[in-house]
Every structure is written in C-alpha cells, then in structure tokens.
Amino acid sequence: MAMQLGHDSAYDLAAVIRRERRAFAAKVRVVRAVLGWSQSEFGSHVGLTQRAIHKIEQGDTEPRRATILAIEEVWRHEGIEFEDLADAGFRVSVRPSLLDRPASVTSRRPHPAPRHVGVGTGRLSTYRS
C-alpha cells in the first residue's frame, strides 16, 4: 500500500523536526548552564569539538543518533532530567546536590574519556533512572 503525503504533511513534518531540533538545542544549553561548563568542556565529555557543540546549540545541525545518546548520557549521569511536555516544551529537573556544587569544582574535574554509545532501535528520549 503506497502512502501519499500531501504538501501540507511534508510542511508539518519539517516544522516538527525543526521544533524538536530547537528543543534539543535548548536542553544542551540548559545542561551547560547548570553545570557551568564551556562548550569545549561539554564537548570533551561527549567526544565533540567546541564548534560541533555550538552548531548543536544553535539548532544548525541534525546531530547523529550516537551523538544524541552520548549527550543524553552526560545529563543523566550529572543528575539532570527532562520531561517533554505536550505543547513541545519541556520541564527540567536538577538533583539538589548538583546545585550546591560550585561551578569551579565541576569544571576542574578531569574529563572522562569519550564513551561510544551503542545505538538501539528505541525512541530517542531522555532516560529516567
């Protein structure tokens, strides 16, 4: 059975993709702000350059699935959770101990080696612990 997409459907899909990309970009900026990390510091945790983080934060690029999973792993490891809302927004939860930690302590921690994340067939969403 062939499925035909009208012009409006293609436009709607493109709008949804842009919205999701912008939401993900905002989440990355929120995580960096909470952790007090520069783009370079954040990039070293996920195995990306500062320029790549900048592009993701601007919504200029569609990150690879493995990149998305690596970024989500960082925020889960640091105790930051996101809840996607029905109106395409999101709610962020931060572990209280993370807020008590001075930014200078966070940014001086040795960076772990970048982790290679296996790609599954599941939906891309934040993990809940």
Secondary structure, DSSP 4 states (H G I P E B T S, - for coil): ------HHHHHHHHHHHHHHHHHHHHHHHHHHHHHT--HHHHHHHHT--HHHHHHHHHT-S---HHHHHHHHHHHHHTTEEEEE-TTS-EEEEE-HHHHHS-HHHHHHSPPPPPPPPPP-SS-------
